[in-house]
């Protein structure tokens, strides 16, 4: 079976990363969390004192890009990939509400997007990858063989985000999570550089009432159907 690129886009806390990880494992593909890459830039800027009270200068963020080295390493315990920033595991830190509250604003900086998109395209050069994010199917890999656009009811998304934070030992207020998701939705869909939109050839997946197993089964079938109808890519 020829290897393909699977691009998964959608709103925050729709389970994109969960599905992408499971799909990559099932298919024997590499999983790349593009959102984690933007979170790494945000975390590094916070560590360098460049973001104060959610305010920063674009020029300062741009200046640190050459110093931000991002990699993904398989975690044998969790059976998934962890995100490393300059050789340090930052998987927990980049999922914090502090990072979540500013990452959408960092991601709209044109130079940040250009820099990370170039890295993402390099990672996908040999195909056989699953990448999730906000503009993977529309900008990073517009010619991806399979594109998925994920969505879910807001209450479901809030519950998932709360579960994620709680599992990492972080306890936050439900209203704060809702406010953060609504703000991120606005930022993601209204940014000037490659806003979050559904690609015209993407398959819509509303997983509000689907289990993880049902979502995985749905997408795996799409891949098998696709590869059966095309001799080569």
C-alpha positions as CSV (number, residue, x, y, z in Angstrom):
1,X,0.0,0.0,0.0
2,X,1.5,3.4,-1.0
3,X,2.2,5.8,1.8
4,X,0.2,9.1,1.9
5,X,0.0,12.3,3.8
6,X,-3.0,12.6,6.1
7,X,-3.9,16.2,7.0
8,X,-6.2,16.7,10.0
9,X,-7.5,20.2,10.7
10,X,-10.1,21.5,13.1
11,X,-11.0,23.5,16.2
12,X,-9.2,23.3,19.5
13,X,-10.0,20.3,21.8
14,X,-11.8,18.4,19.1
15,X,-9.6,15.4,19.6
16,X,-7.3,16.0,16.5
17,X,-4.1,15.0,18.2
18,X,-5.8,11.9,19.9
19,X,-7.0,10.7,16.5
20,X,-3.8,11.6,14.7
21,X,-1.7,9.7,17.2
22,X,-3.9,6.6,17.0
23,X,-4.0,6.7,13.2
24,X,-0.3,7.1,12.9
25,X,0.2,4.1,15.2
26,X,-2.3,2.0,13.3
27,X,-0.8,2.8,9.9
28,X,2.8,2.8,10.9
29,X,3.2,6.4,10.0
30,X,5.0,9.3,11.8
31,X,2.9,11.6,13.8
32,X,3.6,15.4,13.8
33,X,1.8,17.7,16.1
34,X,2.0,21.1,14.3
35,X,0.2,22.8,17.2
36,X,2.9,21.7,19.6
37,X,5.4,23.5,17.4
38,X,3.6,26.8,17.8
39,X,3.3,26.1,21.5
40,X,7.0,25.6,21.7
41,X,7.7,29.0,20.2
42,X,5.3,30.5,22.6
43,X,6.8,28.7,25.6
44,X,10.3,29.8,24.7
45,X,9.2,33.4,24.3
46,X,7.6,33.2,27.8
47,X,10.8,31.7,29.2
48,X,12.8,34.5,27.7
49,X,10.5,37.1,29.3
50,X,9.3,38.4,25.9
51,X,5.6,37.9,26.7
52,X,4.2,39.9,29.6
53,X,0.5,40.2,30.4
54,X,-0.2,38.5,27.1
55,X,1.6,41.3,25.2
56,X,4.7,40.9,23.0
57,X,6.5,42.5,20.2
58,X,6.5,40.6,16.9
59,X,10.2,41.5,16.3
60,X,11.3,39.9,19.5
61,X,9.4,36.6,18.7
62,X,10.9,36.6,15.2
63,X,14.4,37.1,16.6
64,X,14.3,33.9,18.7
65,X,13.1,31.5,15.9
66,X,16.7,30.4,15.0
67,X,17.1,29.3,18.7
68,X,14.0,27.2,18.8
69,X,14.8,23.6,18.0
70,X,11.8,21.3,18.0
71,X,11.7,17.5,17.8
72,X,9.3,14.6,18.6
73,X,10.5,11.5,20.4
74,X,8.6,8.3,21.1
75,X,7.6,7.8,24.7
76,X,7.6,4.0,25.4
77,X,5.5,4.5,28.6
78,X,2.7,6.6,27.0
79,X,3.0,4.9,23.6
80,X,3.0,8.2,21.8
81,X,5.4,11.1,20.9
82,X,6.5,13.7,23.3
83,X,7.5,17.2,22.2
84,X,11.1,18.4,22.9
85,X,12.2,22.0,22.9
86,X,16.0,22.4,22.6
87,X,16.4,18.8,23.8
88,X,14.1,19.2,26.8
89,X,10.8,17.4,27.2
90,X,8.2,20.2,27.4
91,X,5.1,18.1,26.7
92,X,3.5,19.2,30.0
93,X,4.5,22.8,29.9
94,X,3.2,23.5,26.4
95,X,-0.3,22.2,27.4
96,X,-0.7,24.8,30.2
97,X,-3.4,27.4,30.1
98,X,-0.8,30.1,30.2
99,X,0.6,28.9,26.8
100,X,-2.9,28.2,25.4
101,X,-4.0,31.8,26.2
102,X,-1.3,33.3,23.9
103,X,-0.4,30.7,21.3
104,X,-3.0,31.8,18.8
105,X,-1.6,35.3,18.9
106,X,1.9,34.1,18.4
107,X,0.8,31.8,15.5
108,X,-0.6,34.8,13.5
109,X,2.9,36.3,13.2
110,X,3.7,35.7,9.5
111,X,7.4,35.0,10.0
112,X,6.5,32.4,12.7
113,X,4.1,30.6,10.4
114,X,6.6,30.7,7.4
115,X,9.4,29.3,9.6
116,X,7.3,26.4,11.0
117,X,5.5,25.6,7.8
118,X,8.9,25.1,6.1
119,X,9.9,22.7,8.9
120,X,6.6,20.8,8.6
121,X,6.9,20.4,4.8
122,X,10.4,19.1,5.3
123,X,9.1,16.5,7.8
124,X,6.5,15.4,5.3
125,X,8.8,15.1,2.3
126,X,8.8,11.3,2.3
127,X,5.1,11.0,3.0
128,X,3.8,8.4,5.5
129,X,2.9,11.0,8.0
130,X,-0.2,12.2,9.9
131,X,-0.1,15.9,10.8
132,X,-2.8,17.8,12.7
133,X,-3.3,21.5,13.1
134,X,-5.2,24.5,11.7
135,X,-4.0,24.9,8.1
136,X,-2.4,21.6,7.2
137,X,-4.8,20.7,4.4
138,X,-5.2,24.3,3.2
139,X,-1.6,25.6,3.4
140,X,1.0,23.2,4.6
141,X,0.0,20.2,2.5
142,X,-2.7,21.4,0.0
143,X,-2.1,18.3,-2.1
144,X,-2.4,15.8,0.8
145,X,-4.1,12.7,-0.4
146,X,-6.5,12.7,2.5
147,X,-7.8,15.7,4.4
148,X,-10.0,15.6,7.5
149,X,-11.7,18.6,9.1
150,X,-12.8,17.9,12.7
151,X,-15.4,19.6,14.8
152,X,-17.5,18.9,18.0
153,X,-20.1,20.6,20.2
154,X,-18.6,23.2,22.5
155,X,-19.6,21.4,25.7
156,X,-17.9,18.3,24.5
157,X,-14.8,20.3,23.7
158,X,-14.8,21.9,27.1
159,X,-15.1,18.5,28.8
160,X,-12.2,17.1,26.7
161,X,-10.0,20.1,27.5
162,X,-10.7,19.8,31.2
163,X,-9.9,16.1,31.2
164,X,-6.6,16.8,29.4
165,X,-5.5,19.4,31.9
166,X,-6.7,17.3,34.9
167,X,-4.7,14.3,33.6
168,X,-1.6,16.5,33.6
169,X,-2.2,17.6,37.2
170,X,-3.6,21.0,36.2
171,X,-6.9,22.2,37.7
172,X,-8.7,25.1,36.1
173,X,-12.1,26.6,36.1
174,X,-14.6,25.4,33.5
175,X,-15.5,29.0,32.5
176,X,-11.9,29.8,32.0
177,X,-11.6,26.9,29.6
178,X,-14.7,27.9,27.7
179,X,-13.5,31.5,27.5
180,X,-10.1,30.3,26.2
181,X,-11.7,28.0,23.5
182,X,-14.0,30.8,22.3
183,X,-11.1,33.2,22.0
184,X,-8.9,30.6,20.2
185,X,-11.8,29.9,17.8
186,X,-12.0,33.6,17.0
187,X,-8.2,34.0,16.6
188,X,-7.9,30.9,14.5
189,X,-10.7,31.7,12.1
190,X,-10.0,35.5,11.8
191,X,-6.2,35.6,11.5
192,X,-4.8,37.1,8.3
193,X,-2.3,34.4,7.6
194,X,-3.9,31.1,6.6
195,X,-7.0,31.1,8.9
196,X,-8.7,28.0,10.0
197,X,-11.2,26.9,7.3
198,X,-12.3,23.6,5.9
199,X,-10.5,22.7,2.7
200,X,-13.0,22.1,-0.2
201,X,-11.9,18.5,-0.5
202,X,-11.7,17.7,3.2
203,X,-14.0,15.1,4.8
204,X,-16.0,16.6,7.7
205,X,-15.8,14.6,10.9
206,X,-18.1,15.8,13.7
207,X,-17.1,13.5,16.6
208,X,-19.4,14.9,19.3
209,X,-21.0,11.5,19.8
210,X,-18.3,9.2,18.4
211,X,-15.9,7.1,20.5
212,X,-12.1,7.2,19.8
213,X,-12.4,3.7,18.3
214,X,-15.3,4.8,16.0
215,X,-13.3,7.8,14.8
216,X,-10.2,5.7,14.0
217,X,-12.3,3.1,12.2
218,X,-13.9,5.8,10.1
219,X,-10.6,7.3,9.0
220,X,-8.8,4.0,8.4
221,X,-11.6,3.0,6.1
222,X,-11.2,6.3,4.2
223,X,-7.5,5.5,3.7
224,X,-8.1,2.0,2.5
225,X,-10.9,3.1,0.2
226,X,-8.6,5.8,-1.2
227,X,-5.6,3.5,-1.8
228,X,-7.8,0.9,-3.5
229,X,-9.1,3.5,-6.0
230,X,-5.7,4.9,-6.9
231,X,-2.8,3.0,-8.3
232,X,-0.2,5.6,-7.4
233,X,0.1,9.0,-5.8
